[in-house]
Amino acid sequence: MRYSLSLLAIFLGSHLCSCVGTRIVGNDVQIPHAIEKIATSPSGGEMADAIATALSQSETYDLEVLDTSATLSLLTELEIPSVRASLPENMEHMRARGVDAYLRIEMTHHLISEDPGDVNVRLFSTHHPEQCLQFTWHNARGGMRGSLADASMRKGRSAAADEIAAELVRRLTPSLTPNP
């Protein structure tokens, strides 16, 4: 009996104290053209705007990023519903307006806080819509959900957006134009 209780205590202790940092998993697709202008999907909300801001503040690359409201204005002008923007037939209309890529963000929230849980990132080429760079950013966790350990490990929206923007820049570096 004591042996069983000891095993249970060890299992629960290791489970409650486990910590995992943020991680990113996805594919590496080479976009074969220069990317100078990115439109951000209106459905991405505040997280998409935070990523757009982080991307546009790059000191290394000359990159114009349309936030969600500017993209919505463009899509309205082109008479494209935002839910259909990533379809191949609509990419050519955006390309004609100088947009090189369309960034789509989908986020799950942490159950207890407003911190991001997982963020799915897809960047569609407007020149070659079949080429899509995609990855998922997973927030850190520690201990049981909702615990102090978990809260201390998790990253907020701003830190998550900075990490995601850095990962996008890392994956897109061959396609980006350096600042003069």
Secondary structure, DSSP 8 states (H G I E B T S, - for coil): -HHHHHHHHHHHHHHHT-EE--EEEE------S-B-EEEE-GGGHHHHHHHHHHHHT-SSB--EEE-HHHHHHHHHHTT--GGGTTSHHHHHHHHHTT--EEEEEEEEE-SSSSSEEEEEEEEEESSSTT-EEEEEEE--EESSTTSHHHHHH---HHHHHHHHHHHHHHHHGGGB-B--
